[in-house]
């Protein structure tokens, strides 16, 4: 309708999708709708109540409800907590039928991208068998980061700063990463990070979980808005 605001149109479209989830192909749905549907599907498969999943993941039950209903865009950090609680890789939230591959080639113009609040995550290991290595290129808006809660997971973590400036705090020690700087550490050490640049920053993040069922990628992005 003439004069209708873009935000109103977006809300109306989201409402229609929630009312009729089969009305659009999966690839045409907003990320938060796809993720919410998959989380509910996986939770129901395991016969978890909403409260049970909230307790297992450490998330607030109201936050979880909003995510499942596509009314809140979860952070990658939130998704990682849910992936661990559901014992699935984080990619399970975006794909209807993941296919395990022994070799994954990702062309420069075909990099799967997921957007969460102020972060954009490109999964360079999509469908890799066993999730033995989880490589991501992460682009962060100013102030975006992992949130107030410290992250802890299994295995090791490698970070290489591609552009901008990232502050990593690992076991209470601060590391300021500029282009060309890197850090690798045992991921059981409490850690968090934030883009402290005035513009976008970009990092190469490679996770090596000791437990292949774990999906540490998700816990690295805050559910907070900035």
TAWO-V921703 format. One line per field, one symbol per residue. ss: DSSP state (A for helix, B for strand, O for the rest). A space follows every 10 residues. Layout:
# TAWO-V921703
ss=???
This chain:
# TAWO-V921703
ss=OOOOOAAAAA AAAAAAAAAO OOOOOAAAOO AAAAAAAAAA AAAAAOOOOA AAAAAAAOOO AAAAAAAAOO OOOOOAAAAA AAAAAAOOOA AAAOOOOOOO BOOOOOOOOO OBBBBBOOBB BBBOOOOBAA AOOBBBBBBB OOOOBOOOOO BOOOOBBBBB BBBOBBBBBB OOBBBBBBOO OBBBBBOOOO BBBBBOOOOO BBBBBBBBOO OOOOOAAAAA OOOOOO
